[in-house]
């Protein structure tokens, strides 16, 4: 039974909603275990993130999906602190050959989210992971359409200022990504 771990930071709750949709998609694949791990600012002490239990959970998983809001064109500071701390895993290639994927959210239609997805991909490549993209054509640009923001490397989500609920199309895209990651992890685990 493959396990998909979804590790993310969410300040306003939008990235959390996308993480939940990824989890829903992964759970839809029979036999898949899902770990939803929301990074907490309290794990950052004197500028350094530390939570050995989270790193152990991620190391035990078959797939890791990374999620962060896009702030000023890149990771949130809290997520970057986690990425830096995971260098102790990188030194041992502890995540080598794990399935990886990513998602991000911002207020802007672009918001430079592609840069964040690319940065998540680069981090996964440095760990020796195998990246899974969304794999869906753009249905349209309306808020209820799958891949409405034309993201091929993962999921990009967007909400307007003051909008509490993420858009239906972005949640559907995240569910598809979770399902694709779980299916890939199951296939990879059989090899």
Secondary structure, 3 states (H helix, E strand, C coil): CCEEEEEECCCCCHHHHHHHHHHHHHHCCCCCEEEEEECCHHHEECCEECCHHHHHHHHHCCEEEEEEECECCECCHHHHHHHHHCHHHHCCCCCCCCEEEEEEEECCCCCCHHHHHHHHHHHHHHCCCEECCCCCCCCCCCCCCCCCCCCCCCEEEECCCCCCCCCHHHHHHHHHHHHHHHHHHHHHHHC
